[in-house]
Amino acid sequence: MEYNYKTKGTCSTNIKLNIEGDIVSDVVFTGGCNGNLKAIPILVDGLTVEQIEKKCKGITCGFKSTSCADQLACAVREAYEYAKKSN
């Protein structure tokens, strides 16, 4: 299932991803730091929601209380919960 997440508090504005069960793939960020946003999708491709949360949840960026990685952790959890309700 394709899912779009509107980010909060980051330079990136949106995260699009696919989720099948609890496996995440095809992560695409809109906006943000180009290099990081190319690397993150490659590093998390094929991981579970829980694995992404363990790796990314709570990471901050500079003075911000969140980051693109932290927002990804929020996005995958939201997508997973939405998919469970939809089935």
Backbone bond lengths (Angstrom), bond angles and torsions (degrees), N, CA, C in turn:
res aa  C-N    CA-C-N  psi(-1)  N-CA   C-N-CA  omega(-1)  CA-C   N-CA-C  phi
1 M - - - 1.426 - - 1.529 108.94 -
2 E 1.310 116.18 132.37 1.465 119.98 175.44 1.527 108.83 -82.11
3 Y 1.330 115.96 139.54 1.462 121.01 -178.98 1.522 108.76 -136.93
4 N 1.330 116.42 138.04 1.459 123.03 176.21 1.511 109.42 -113.84
5 Y 1.322 115.65 133.31 1.460 122.06 -178.25 1.523 108.95 -125.34
6 K 1.318 116.88 125.63 1.463 122.61 176.31 1.523 107.57 -84.48
7 T 1.316 116.13 116.00 1.464 120.75 -176.81 1.524 111.34 -72.28
8 K 1.315 115.39 159.79 1.462 122.75 179.79 1.528 109.01 -129.78
9 G 1.325 117.30 123.27 1.461 121.22 173.29 1.512 116.32 80.84
10 T 1.333 117.77 17.43 1.463 120.43 179.31 1.523 110.83 -128.64
11 C 1.314 115.82 165.81 1.464 121.04 175.73 1.531 110.61 -66.95
12 S 1.317 116.82 -36.35 1.466 118.98 174.96 1.528 107.81 -69.85
13 T 1.319 116.10 149.27 1.466 120.30 -175.36 1.523 113.25 -110.75
14 N 1.327 117.45 -18.60 1.459 120.85 -175.81 1.527 109.73 -155.30
15 I 1.325 115.34 147.88 1.461 121.40 172.24 1.524 107.36 -126.62
16 K 1.326 115.42 124.20 1.466 121.05 174.29 1.516 107.09 -107.77
17 L 1.342 116.30 137.18 1.461 119.85 -179.53 1.515 109.87 -151.39
18 N 1.313 114.76 163.56 1.463 121.35 171.50 1.513 107.53 -109.96
19 I 1.338 115.20 142.15 1.459 120.53 176.83 1.518 108.36 -137.14
20 E 1.325 114.99 128.43 1.473 122.85 176.44 1.517 106.41 -126.43
21 G 1.325 116.78 111.44 1.459 119.67 -171.38 1.511 107.89 66.44
22 D 1.333 116.62 -118.24 1.465 118.79 175.31 1.529 112.13 -115.68
23 I 1.345 116.59 16.67 1.463 121.94 -179.60 1.529 109.60 -97.71
24 V 1.331 115.66 129.65 1.459 122.85 -176.60 1.528 109.77 -106.00
25 S 1.336 115.67 138.76 1.470 120.90 176.23 1.519 109.68 -149.42
26 D 1.313 115.25 170.87 1.466 123.61 173.09 1.526 113.06 53.10
27 V 1.331 116.92 47.59 1.462 121.97 178.74 1.534 108.96 -76.13
28 V 1.332 115.81 130.91 1.465 121.76 177.59 1.522 108.10 -134.76
29 F 1.333 116.50 124.84 1.459 122.56 175.50 1.519 109.36 -96.21
30 T 1.323 116.49 145.37 1.461 122.25 171.16 1.519 106.86 -108.01
31 G 1.338 116.74 123.52 1.456 121.44 -177.97 1.513 111.32 78.48
32 G 1.332 115.34 177.90 1.462 120.46 178.42 1.510 113.22 96.91
33 C 1.324 116.26 -173.98 1.466 123.39 -178.01 1.527 109.67 -75.13
34 N 1.291 116.01 116.96 1.463 122.72 -171.33 1.522 113.96 -52.68
35 G 1.309 117.91 -49.94 1.462 120.70 -176.54 1.518 112.83 -64.17
36 N 1.335 116.05 -47.43 1.468 120.02 179.03 1.519 110.91 -60.60
37 L 1.318 116.25 -40.01 1.455 119.54 -174.02 1.527 112.63 -80.49
38 K 1.312 116.79 -7.69 1.469 120.43 167.92 1.532 109.63 -87.50
39 A 1.333 116.45 -36.42 1.460 121.24 -176.06 1.529 112.50 -74.84
40 I 1.328 117.01 -45.31 1.472 120.18 -175.37 1.529 111.81 -54.94
41 P 1.348 119.47 -49.94 1.473 118.16 -179.60 1.525 114.12 -58.59
42 I 1.316 117.24 -36.41 1.463 120.35 179.00 1.525 110.35 -67.49
43 L 1.321 116.38 -40.95 1.462 120.74 -177.16 1.523 113.49 -69.90
44 V 1.333 117.41 -29.01 1.471 119.28 -176.89 1.523 113.55 -101.34
45 D 1.309 118.44 -6.05 1.465 121.09 -177.23 1.527 110.79 -58.14
46 G 1.324 116.55 124.47 1.460 121.77 178.43 1.515 114.93 87.69
47 L 1.335 117.33 -2.92 1.463 119.76 178.56 1.529 110.15 -82.20
48 T 1.327 115.18 162.80 1.461 120.48 176.22 1.525 109.80 -84.37
49 V 1.311 115.11 165.11 1.462 121.19 176.13 1.526 109.67 -55.88
50 E 1.319 117.15 -46.73 1.464 121.32 -178.83 1.531 111.78 -62.21
51 Q 1.319 117.69 -41.78 1.467 120.50 178.94 1.530 111.16 -63.10
52 I 1.329 116.50 -41.74 1.468 120.06 179.09 1.522 110.14 -66.11
53 E 1.320 117.15 -42.25 1.462 119.92 177.93 1.527 111.16 -60.52
54 K 1.322 117.63 -43.65 1.464 120.95 -179.95 1.527 111.74 -61.94
55 K 1.317 117.02 -37.97 1.461 121.69 -177.16 1.529 113.13 -81.25
56 C 1.332 118.07 -33.10 1.466 121.03 -166.74 1.516 116.02 -114.38
57 K 1.322 118.29 -26.09 1.470 121.45 -175.20 1.518 110.27 -62.31
58 G 1.324 115.73 131.24 1.459 121.05 175.53 1.519 115.13 91.18
59 I 1.321 118.36 -5.76 1.466 120.40 176.99 1.523 108.19 -69.35
60 T 1.328 116.16 133.93 1.459 120.70 178.27 1.529 109.76 -109.95
61 C 1.325 115.31 165.86 1.463 121.86 179.39 1.522 107.95 -127.49
62 G 1.322 115.79 110.17 1.464 119.66 -179.25 1.515 110.87 57.40
63 F 1.323 116.14 -128.16 1.467 121.76 -178.77 1.523 112.97 -85.68
64 K 1.328 117.60 -3.42 1.469 121.39 -178.65 1.526 110.50 -77.25
65 S 1.321 115.97 152.99 1.466 120.38 179.49 1.525 112.13 -86.92
66 T 1.319 117.02 3.52 1.458 122.72 179.91 1.525 108.63 -142.96
67 S 1.315 116.34 -177.51 1.464 122.59 177.80 1.526 107.64 -156.09
68 C 1.305 117.16 173.92 1.461 119.89 176.20 1.536 110.65 -62.33
69 A 1.327 117.05 -38.34 1.466 120.50 178.27 1.529 110.53 -65.72
70 D 1.325 117.41 -43.80 1.460 121.72 178.07 1.529 110.44 -62.62
71 Q 1.334 116.85 -41.24 1.455 120.51 177.94 1.528 111.19 -65.36
72 L 1.335 116.92 -33.65 1.465 119.71 175.26 1.525 110.30 -62.77
73 A 1.329 116.81 -42.21 1.470 120.05 177.62 1.530 110.33 -59.32
74 C 1.315 116.99 -41.50 1.470 121.02 176.95 1.526 110.57 -65.04
75 A 1.323 116.36 -42.27 1.466 121.48 -177.53 1.519 112.04 -63.89
76 V 1.325 117.27 -44.51 1.472 118.76 -177.87 1.522 111.31 -68.34
77 R 1.319 117.48 -36.14 1.469 120.10 177.24 1.531 109.69 -65.76
78 E 1.333 116.78 -45.41 1.461 120.28 179.36 1.530 111.25 -61.85
79 A 1.312 116.65 -42.97 1.476 121.14 178.94 1.514 110.77 -63.08
80 Y 1.321 116.87 -42.90 1.471 121.59 179.26 1.522 111.20 -61.69
81 E 1.324 116.84 -46.71 1.460 120.77 -179.86 1.528 111.24 -65.44
82 Y 1.327 116.93 -38.73 1.464 121.57 178.16 1.530 110.21 -64.16
83 A 1.313 116.83 -43.96 1.462 121.44 -179.56 1.520 110.74 -64.18
84 K 1.337 117.89 -39.53 1.469 121.03 178.03 1.524 111.11 -62.28
85 K 1.325 118.07 -41.36 1.464 122.04 179.99 1.523 111.22 -68.61
86 S 1.337 115.87 -33.32 1.462 120.82 -176.62 1.514 113.48 -73.75
87 N 1.320 116.99 -22.79 1.476 120.81 -177.10 1.475 113.13 -90.12
